[in-house]
Amino acid sequence: MDGTIAFCNENPEETLNNIECANARRAASSIALRQERERREAYELESERKLEALRNEMAERERIVREIALAAARAEIEAYEKMWSEGAAAPGEGTPADRLSLITLPSSLGRDSAE
């Protein structure tokens, strides 16, 4: 086929109606088309593999971000609970409200003086 195409290309006007040249060109075109399809299919498969890997990577990153956010939320809750548990009274001391002194207002601020 390659030899026939080379001969036909050297003498294009003389071989214009040559059936062997037409067959060789058609075969070469068919082979080139098949190779192009195979190359395109290989690129599409490679592209799909890369997209899948990217999707997996993004899903893993999102999972890690969620885990970090959950850990931060848990730490915040624990710190909040610890803050209140540390402020709790020791046994026998009563509650923090029991330890507050009552504040009494002067009688001039009471309701009776407004009347």
ChimeraX attribute file (.defattr): number of C-alpha atoms within 10 A of each C-alpha:
attribute: neighborCount
match mode: 1-to-1
recipient: residues
	/A:1	13
	/A:2	10
	/A:3	9
	/A:4	15
	/A:5	18
	/A:6	13
	/A:7	13
	/A:8	20
	/A:9	14
	/A:10	11
	/A:11	11
	/A:12	14
	/A:13	10
	/A:14	10
	/A:15	15
	/A:16	12
	/A:17	10
	/A:18	12
	/A:19	10
	/A:20	14
	/A:21	20
	/A:22	16
	/A:23	14
	/A:24	18
	/A:25	17
	/A:26	12
	/A:27	13
	/A:28	15
	/A:29	12
	/A:30	12
	/A:31	12
	/A:32	12
	/A:33	12
	/A:34	12
	/A:35	12
	/A:36	12
	/A:37	12
	/A:38	12
	/A:39	12
	/A:40	12
	/A:41	12
	/A:42	12
	/A:43	12
	/A:44	12
	/A:45	12
	/A:46	12
	/A:47	12
	/A:48	12
	/A:49	12
	/A:50	12
	/A:51	12
	/A:52	12
	/A:53	12
	/A:54	12
	/A:55	12
	/A:56	12
	/A:57	12
	/A:58	12
	/A:59	12
	/A:60	12
	/A:61	12
	/A:62	12
	/A:63	12
	/A:64	12
	/A:65	12
	/A:66	12
	/A:67	12
	/A:68	12
	/A:69	12
	/A:70	12
	/A:71	12
	/A:72	12
	/A:73	12
	/A:74	12
	/A:75	12
	/A:76	12
	/A:77	12
	/A:78	12
	/A:79	12
	/A:80	11
	/A:81	12
	/A:82	12
	/A:83	11
	/A:84	10
	/A:85	10
	/A:86	9
	/A:87	11
	/A:88	13
	/A:89	14
	/A:90	10
	/A:91	7
	/A:92	6
	/A:93	10
	/A:94	11
	/A:95	13
	/A:96	11
	/A:97	9
	/A:98	10
	/A:99	10
	/A:100	8
	/A:101	7
	/A:102	8
	/A:103	6
	/A:104	6
	/A:105	8
	/A:106	7
	/A:107	9
	/A:108	9
	/A:109	9
	/A:110	10
	/A:111	8
	/A:112	8
	/A:113	8
	/A:114	7
	/A:115	5
